[in-house]
Amino acid sequence: MKKFGVLLLLTTILIALAACGQKTTGSSTSEGASTTTTSEASTDQKSYTVAITQIVEHPSLDATREGFIAALKDAGIEEGKNLKLDYNNAQGDQTNNMSIAQKIAGQKNDLVFAIATPSAQAVAGQVKETPIVFAAVTDPIDAKIVANLDQPGGNITGASDTNPEATTKLVDFISTNFPNIKTVGLVINEGEPNAVVMGKKAEEEFAKKNIKLVKAAVTNTSEVKQAAESLVGRADAFYITLDNMVVSGVDSIIKVANDKKIPFFSSDRDTVEKGAFATVGFKYFDHGYQAGQMAVEILKNGKKPGEMKVMMQDKLDLILNLKSAEAQGITVTDDMKKAVQDQAKNMIQ
């Protein structure tokens, strides 16, 4: 009986030890499963690196960049969380612009965002594998960035900031509401392809209304003020295109226009908000947002840029700055106001 009791005690101890061992193993397995799950969850949240190249700082291009970043954020790609941005600004210098493109070509990025024609041209020539999305490019075909708007090919696509109807509608507005305007002065950088394309289009449209376009050329931003002053007495109104160099120095044109009571028309909303009188256009933030949505399709859904149609600006609004009208000696008529579709949004006080 004593032997039996000892054996029973030993058996009980062994069973207890076995049970403890099973619990420990189960706990370890559970922790291991938990760790694996956490690891897998962390890899689900992919990180992205995006390089941005911008030819120069000015309100329209800055707004384009801000809209692009906002679109990424709304899609769950946010700086400081899962997005690393490499922002580069050439400050209007072509040598800097090319150096930036070469630097980006040597990096490992998930996507390159090029703002304005010169920036897009530079990276298109240097970056051959990484997807490229461009914005604020007036004529991507003329600039030789893409060969076809519907099927760009290669590793590039984007959003163009032009619509030929915008120039036509603005010229119609000027000729209808300003019958005394017979000459329009254009400050232009003829070394910028998009400015040349738009300048030619404007000249053709003004000619249809028997209005002459007089040009004052500049080669850098510091010449903008002198160019505007040279048009005083030769032009009844001022006009500028989506000309990056000129827009960078637009404060000088606004000052001359206000001082000399000369109506000032532009090709972009941001310049009107800053002090020009009128344009037919859109918000560049929205334009950048559109490009950002294209980038999301590439980054998250694996779309190929070369198969994505280049987007154009479809919605165009007449925008008036009433404060600038007063400064430039313009009487805003009821007909002008009626031409503004959304007065609360597009009549700047």
Secondary structure, DSSP 4 states (H G I P E B T S, - for coil): -HHHHHHHHHHHHHHHHHHHHHHHHHHHHHHHHHHHHHHHHHHHS--EEEEEEES---HHHHHHHHHHHHHHHHTT--BTTTEEEEEEE-TT-HHHHHHHHHHHHTS--SEEEEESHHHHHHHHHH-SSS-EEEEEES-TTTTTS-S-SS---TTEEEEE---HHHHHHHHHHHHHH-TT--EEEEEE-TTSHHHHHHHHHHHHHHHHTT-EEEEEE-SSGGGHHHHHHHHBTTBSEEE--S-HHHHHTHHHHHHHHHHHT--EE-SSHHHHHHT-SEEEE--HHHHHHHHHHHHHHHHHH---GGGSPPB-----EEEEEHHHHHHTT----HHHHHT-SSHHHHEE-
